Amino acid sequence: VRPRLTGLAAGVGAAGLATLAYALHCPEDAVPFLATWYPLAMAVAGGLGALAGPRLLRW
């Protein structure tokens, strides 16, 4: 019903899975690194999902 919100949720979900996969293999665990780059990457993925949602999720 709301493709923009659905795209945002899909983007954040995909970023969460990618973050999990990356965190399991990356030895970097400094708090500034985690607090800066992980939320930034998740925001970008969520924003792209919100932009692409209305175009890609039409019925």
Distance bins in CASP14 RR format, pairs under 12 A and 6 or more apart:
PFRMAT RR
TARGET T0000
AUTHOR 0000-0000-0000
RMODE 2
METHOD distances of the structure
MODEL  1
1 54 0 0 0 0 0 1 0 0 0 0 0
1 57 0 0 0 0 0 1 0 0 0 0 0
1 59 0 0 0 0 0 1 0 0 0 0 0
2 8 0 0 0 0 1 0 0 0 0 0 0
2 9 0 0 0 0 1 0 0 0 0 0 0
2 50 0 0 0 0 0 1 0 0 0 0 0
2 53 0 0 0 0 1 0 0 0 0 0 0
2 54 0 0 0 0 1 0 0 0 0 0 0
2 57 0 0 0 0 1 0 0 0 0 0 0
3 9 0 0 0 0 0 1 0 0 0 0 0
3 10 0 0 0 0 1 0 0 0 0 0 0
3 49 0 0 0 0 1 0 0 0 0 0 0
3 50 0 0 0 0 1 0 0 0 0 0 0
3 51 0 0 0 0 0 1 0 0 0 0 0
3 52 0 0 0 0 1 0 0 0 0 0 0
3 53 1 0 1 0 0 0 0 0 0 0 0
3 54 1 0 1 0 0 0 0 0 0 0 0
3 55 0 0 0 0 1 0 0 0 0 0 0
3 56 1 0 0 1 0 0 0 0 0 0 0
3 57 1 0 1 0 0 0 0 0 0 0 0
3 58 1 0 0 1 0 0 0 0 0 0 0
3 59 0 0 0 0 1 0 0 0 0 0 0
4 10 0 0 0 0 0 1 0 0 0 0 0
4 11 0 0 0 0 0 1 0 0 0 0 0
4 46 0 0 0 0 0 1 0 0 0 0 0
4 47 0 0 0 0 1 0 0 0 0 0 0
4 48 0 0 0 0 0 1 0 0 0 0 0
4 49 0 0 0 0 1 0 0 0 0 0 0
4 50 1 0 1 0 0 0 0 0 0 0 0
4 51 0 0 0 0 1 0 0 0 0 0 0
4 52 0 0 0 0 1 0 0 0 0 0 0
4 53 1 0 0 1 0 0 0 0 0 0 0
4 54 1 0 1 0 0 0 0 0 0 0 0
4 55 0 0 0 0 0 1 0 0 0 0 0
4 56 0 0 0 0 0 1 0 0 0 0 0
4 57 0 0 0 0 1 0 0 0 0 0 0
4 58 0 0 0 0 0 1 0 0 0 0 0
5 11 0 0 0 0 0 1 0 0 0 0 0
5 12 0 0 0 0 0 1 0 0 0 0 0
5 46 0 0 0 0 0 1 0 0 0 0 0
5 47 0 0 0 0 0 1 0 0 0 0 0
5 49 0 0 0 0 0 1 0 0 0 0 0
5 50 1 0 0 1 0 0 0 0 0 0 0
5 53 0 0 0 0 1 0 0 0 0 0 0
5 54 0 0 0 0 0 1 0 0 0 0 0
5 57 0 0 0 0 0 1 0 0 0 0 0
6 12 0 0 0 0 0 1 0 0 0 0 0
6 13 0 0 0 0 0 1 0 0 0 0 0
6 46 0 0 0 0 0 1 0 0 0 0 0
6 49 0 0 0 0 1 0 0 0 0 0 0
6 50 0 0 0 0 1 0 0 0 0 0 0
6 52 0 0 0 0 0 1 0 0 0 0 0
6 53 1 0 0 1 0 0 0 0 0 0 0
6 54 0 0 0 0 1 0 0 0 0 0 0
6 56 0 0 0 0 1 0 0 0 0 0 0
6 57 1 0 1 0 0 0 0 0 0 0 0
6 58 0 0 0 0 0 1 0 0 0 0 0
6 59 0 0 0 0 0 1 0 0 0 0 0
7 13 0 0 0 0 1 0 0 0 0 0 0
7 14 0 0 0 0 1 0 0 0 0 0 0
7 15 0 0 0 0 0 1 0 0 0 0 0
7 45 0 0 0 0 0 1 0 0 0 0 0
7 46 1 0 0 1 0 0 0 0 0 0 0
7 47 0 0 0 0 1 0 0 0 0 0 0
7 48 0 0 0 0 1 0 0 0 0 0 0
7 49 1 0 1 0 0 0 0 0 0 0 0
7 50 1 0 1 0 0 0 0 0 0 0 0
7 51 0 0 0 0 1 0 0 0 0 0 0
7 52 1 0 0 1 0 0 0 0 0 0 0
7 53 1 0 1 0 0 0 0 0 0 0 0
7 54 0 0 0 0 1 0 0 0 0 0 0
7 55 0 0 0 0 0 1 0 0 0 0 0
7 56 0 0 0 0 1 0 0 0 0 0 0
7 57 1 0 0 1 0 0 0 0 0 0 0
8 14 0 0 0 0 0 1 0 0 0 0 0
8 15 0 0 0 0 0 1 0 0 0 0 0
8 42 0 0 0 0 0 1 0 0 0 0 0
8 43 0 0 0 0 0 1 0 0 0 0 0
8 44 0 0 0 0 0 1 0 0 0 0 0
8 45 0 0 0 0 1 0 0 0 0 0 0
8 46 1 0 1 0 0 0 0 0 0 0 0
8 47 1 0 0 1 0 0 0 0 0 0 0
8 48 0 0 0 0 1 0 0 0 0 0 0
8 49 1 0 1 0 0 0 0 0 0 0 0
8 50 1 0 1 0 0 0 0 0 0 0 0
8 51 0 0 0 0 1 0 0 0 0 0 0
8 52 0 0 0 0 1 0 0 0 0 0 0
8 53 0 0 0 0 1 0 0 0 0 0 0
8 54 0 0 0 0 0 1 0 0 0 0 0
8 57 0 0 0 0 0 1 0 0 0 0 0
9 15 0 0 0 0 0 1 0 0 0 0 0
9 16 0 0 0 0 0 1 0 0 0 0 0
9 42 0 0 0 0 0 1 0 0 0 0 0
9 45 0 0 0 0 0 1 0 0 0 0 0
9 46 0 0 0 0 1 0 0 0 0 0 0
9 47 0 0 0 0 0 1 0 0 0 0 0
9 49 0 0 0 0 1 0 0 0 0 0 0
9 50 0 0 0 0 1 0 0 0 0 0 0
9 53 0 0 0 0 1 0 0 0 0 0 0
9 57 0 0 0 0 0 1 0 0 0 0 0
10 16 0 0 0 0 0 1 0 0 0 0 0
10 17 0 0 0 0 0 1 0 0 0 0 0
10 45 0 0 0 0 1 0 0 0 0 0 0
10 46 0 0 0 0 1 0 0 0 0 0 0
10 47 0 0 0 0 0 1 0 0 0 0 0
10 48 0 0 0 0 1 0 0 0 0 0 0
10 49 1 0 0 1 0 0 0 0 0 0 0
10 50 0 0 0 0 1 0 0 0 0 0 0
10 51 0 0 0 0 0 1 0 0 0 0 0
10 52 0 0 0 0 1 0 0 0 0 0 0
10 53 1 0 0 1 0 0 0 0 0 0 0
10 56 0 0 0 0 1 0 0 0 0 0 0
10 57 0 0 0 0 1 0 0 0 0 0 0
11 17 0 0 0 0 1 0 0 0 0 0 0
11 18 0 0 0 0 1 0 0 0 0 0 0
11 19 0 0 0 0 0 1 0 0 0 0 0
11 41 0 0 0 0 0 1 0 0 0 0 0
11 42 0 0 0 0 1 0 0 0 0 0 0
11 43 0 0 0 0 0 1 0 0 0 0 0
11 44 0 0 0 0 1 0 0 0 0 0 0
11 45 1 0 1 0 0 0 0 0 0 0 0
11 46 1 0 1 0 0 0 0 0 0 0 0
11 47 1 0 0 1 0 0 0 0 0 0 0
11 48 1 0 0 1 0 0 0 0 0 0 0
11 49 1 0 1 0 0 0 0 0 0 0 0
11 50 1 0 0 1 0 0 0 0 0 0 0
11 51 0 0 0 0 0 1 0 0 0 0 0
11 52 0 0 0 0 1 0 0 0 0 0 0
11 53 0 0 0 0 1 0 0 0 0 0 0
11 56 0 0 0 0 0 1 0 0 0 0 0
11 57 0 0 0 0 0 1 0 0 0 0 0
12 18 0 0 0 0 0 1 0 0 0 0 0
12 19 0 0 0 0 0 1 0 0 0 0 0
12 38 0 0 0 0 0 1 0 0 0 0 0
12 39 0 0 0 0 0 1 0 0 0 0 0
12 41 0 0 0 0 0 1 0 0 0 0 0
12 42 1 0 0 1 0 0 0 0 0 0 0
12 43 0 0 0 0 1 0 0 0 0 0 0
12 44 0 0 0 0 0 1 0 0 0 0 0
12 45 1 0 0 1 0 0 0 0 0 0 0
12 46 1 0 1 0 0 0 0 0 0 0 0
12 47 0 0 0 0 1 0 0 0 0 0 0
12 48 0 0 0 0 0 1 0 0 0 0 0
12 49 0 0 0 0 1 0 0 0 0 0 0
12 50 0 0 0 0 1 0 0 0 0 0 0
13 19 0 0 0 0 1 0 0 0 0 0 0
13 20 0 0 0 0 0 1 0 0 0 0 0
13 41 0 0 0 0 0 1 0 0 0 0 0
13 42 0 0 0 0 1 0 0 0 0 0 0
13 45 1 0 0 1 0 0 0 0 0 0 0
13 46 0 0 0 0 1 0 0 0 0 0 0
13 47 0 0 0 0 0 1 0 0 0 0 0
13 49 0 0 0 0 1 0 0 0 0 0 0
14 20 0 0 0 0 0 1 0 0 0 0 0
14 21 0 0 0 0 0 1 0 0 0 0 0
14 41 0 0 0 0 0 1 0 0 0 0 0
14 42 0 0 0 0 1 0 0 0 0 0 0
14 44 0 0 0 0 0 1 0 0 0 0 0
14 45 1 0 0 1 0 0 0 0 0 0 0
14 46 0 0 0 0 1 0 0 0 0 0 0
14 47 0 0 0 0 0 1 0 0 0 0 0
14 48 0 0 0 0 1 0 0 0 0 0 0
14 49 0 0 0 0 1 0 0 0 0 0 0
14 52 0 0 0 0 0 1 0 0 0 0 0
15 21 0 0 0 0 0 1 0 0 0 0 0
15 22 0 0 0 0 0 1 0 0 0 0 0
15 23 0 0 0 0 0 1 0 0 0 0 0
15 37 0 0 0 0 0 1 0 0 0 0 0
15 38 0 0 0 0 1 0 0 0 0 0 0
15 39 0 0 0 0 1 0 0 0 0 0 0
15 40 0 0 0 0 0 1 0 0 0 0 0
15 41 1 0 0 1 0 0 0 0 0 0 0
15 42 1 0 1 0 0 0 0 0 0 0 0
15 43 0 0 0 0 1 0 0 0 0 0 0
15 44 1 0 0 1 0 0 0 0 0 0 0
15 45 1 1 0 0 0 0 0 0 0 0 0
15 46 1 0 0 1 0 0 0 0 0 0 0
15 47 0 0 0 0 1 0 0 0 0 0 0
15 48 0 0 0 0 1 0 0 0 0 0 0
15 49 0 0 0 0 1 0 0 0 0 0 0
16 22 0 0 0 0 1 0 0 0 0 0 0
16 23 0 0 0 0 1 0 0 0 0 0 0
16 38 0 0 0 0 1 0 0 0 0 0 0
16 39 0 0 0 0 0 1 0 0 0 0 0
16 41 0 0 0 0 1 0 0 0 0 0 0
16 42 1 0 0 1 0 0 0 0 0 0 0
16 43 0 0 0 0 0 1 0 0 0 0 0
16 45 0 0 0 0 1 0 0 0 0 0 0
16 46 0 0 0 0 0 1 0 0 0 0 0
17 23 0 0 0 0 0 1 0 0 0 0 0
17 24 0 0 0 0 0 1 0 0 0 0 0
17 42 0 0 0 0 0 1 0 0 0 0 0
17 45 0 0 0 0 0 1 0 0 0 0 0
18 24 0 0 0 0 0 1 0 0 0 0 0
18 25 0 0 0 0 0 1 0 0 0 0 0
18 26 0 0 0 0 0 1 0 0 0 0 0
18 38 0 0 0 0 1 0 0 0 0 0 0
18 41 1 0 0 1 0 0 0 0 0 0 0
18 42 0 0 0 0 1 0 0 0 0 0 0
18 44 0 0 0 0 0 1 0 0 0 0 0
18 45 1 0 0 1 0 0 0 0 0 0 0
18 46 0 0 0 0 0 1 0 0 0 0 0
19 25 0 0 0 0 0 1 0 0 0 0 0
19 26 0 0 0 0 1 0 0 0 0 0 0
19 34 0 0 0 0 1 0 0 0 0 0 0
19 37 0 0 0 0 1 0 0 0 0 0 0
19 38 1 0 1 0 0 0 0 0 0 0 0
19 39 0 0 0 0 1 0 0 0 0 0 0
19 40 0 0 0 0 0 1 0 0 0 0 0
19 41 1 0 0 1 0 0 0 0 0 0 0
19 42 1 0 0 1 0 0 0 0 0 0 0
19 43 0 0 0 0 0 1 0 0 0 0 0
19 45 0 0 0 0 1 0 0 0 0 0 0
20 26 0 0 0 0 0 1 0 0 0 0 0
20 38 0 0 0 0 0 1 0 0 0 0 0
20 42 0 0 0 0 0 1 0 0 0 0 0
22 28 0 0 0 0 1 0 0 0 0 0 0
22 29 0 0 0 0 0 1 0 0 0 0 0
22 33 0 0 0 0 0 1 0 0 0 0 0
22 34 0 0 0 0 0 1 0 0 0 0 0
22 37 0 0 0 0 1 0 0 0 0 0 0
22 38 0 0 0 0 1 0 0 0 0 0 0
22 41 0 0 0 0 1 0 0 0 0 0 0
22 42 0 0 0 0 0 1 0 0 0 0 0
23 29 0 0 0 0 1 0 0 0 0 0 0
23 33 0 0 0 0 0 1 0 0 0 0 0
23 34 0 0 0 0 1 0 0 0 0 0 0
23 37 0 0 0 0 0 1 0 0 0 0 0
23 38 0 0 0 0 1 0 0 0 0 0 0
23 41 0 0 0 0 0 1 0 0 0 0 0
26 33 0 0 0 0 1 0 0 0 0 0 0
26 34 0 0 0 0 1 0 0 0 0 0 0
26 37 0 0 0 0 0 1 0 0 0 0 0
26 38 0 0 0 0 0 1 0 0 0 0 0
27 33 0 0 0 0 0 1 0 0 0 0 0
28 34 0 0 0 0 1 0 0 0 0 0 0
28 36 0 0 0 0 0 1 0 0 0 0 0
28 37 0 0 0 0 1 0 0 0 0 0 0
28 38 0 0 0 0 0 1 0 0 0 0 0
29 35 0 0 0 0 0 1 0 0 0 0 0
29 38 0 0 0 0 0 1 0 0 0 0 0
30 36 0 0 0 0 1 0 0 0 0 0 0
30 37 0 0 0 0 0 1 0 0 0 0 0
30 38 0 0 0 0 0 1 0 0 0 0 0
31 37 0 0 0 0 0 1 0 0 0 0 0
31 38 0 0 0 0 0 1 0 0 0 0 0
32 38 0 0 0 0 0 1 0 0 0 0 0
32 39 0 0 0 0 0 1 0 0 0 0 0
33 39 0 0 0 0 0 1 0 0 0 0 0
33 40 0 0 0 0 0 1 0 0 0 0 0
33 41 0 0 0 0 0 1 0 0 0 0 0
34 40 0 0 0 0 0 1 0 0 0 0 0
34 41 0 0 0 0 0 1 0 0 0 0 0
34 42 0 0 0 0 0 1 0 0 0 0 0
35 42 0 0 0 0 0 1 0 0 0 0 0
36 42 0 0 0 0 0 1 0 0 0 0 0
36 43 0 0 0 0 0 1 0 0 0 0 0
37 43 0 0 0 0 0 1 0 0 0 0 0
37 44 0 0 0 0 0 1 0 0 0 0 0
38 44 0 0 0 0 0 1 0 0 0 0 0
38 45 0 0 0 0 0 1 0 0 0 0 0
39 45 0 0 0 0 0 1 0 0 0 0 0
39 46 0 0 0 0 0 1 0 0 0 0 0
40 46 0 0 0 0 0 1 0 0 0 0 0
40 47 0 0 0 0 0 1 0 0 0 0 0
41 47 0 0 0 0 0 1 0 0 0 0 0
41 48 0 0 0 0 0 1 0 0 0 0 0
42 48 0 0 0 0 0 1 0 0 0 0 0
42 49 0 0 0 0 0 1 0 0 0 0 0
43 49 0 0 0 0 0 1 0 0 0 0 0
43 50 0 0 0 0 0 1 0 0 0 0 0
44 50 0 0 0 0 0 1 0 0 0 0 0
44 51 0 0 0 0 0 1 0 0 0 0 0
45 51 0 0 0 0 0 1 0 0 0 0 0
45 52 0 0 0 0 0 1 0 0 0 0 0
46 52 0 0 0 0 1 0 0 0 0 0 0
46 53 0 0 0 0 0 1 0 0 0 0 0
47 53 0 0 0 0 1 0 0 0 0 0 0
48 55 0 0 0 0 0 1 0 0 0 0 0
48 56 0 0 0 0 0 1 0 0 0 0 0
49 55 0 0 0 0 1 0 0 0 0 0 0
49 56 0 0 0 0 1 0 0 0 0 0 0
49 57 0 0 0 0 1 0 0 0 0 0 0
50 56 0 0 0 0 0 1 0 0 0 0 0
50 57 0 0 0 0 0 1 0 0 0 0 0
51 57 0 0 0 0 0 1 0 0 0 0 0
52 58 0 0 0 0 0 1 0 0 0 0 0
END
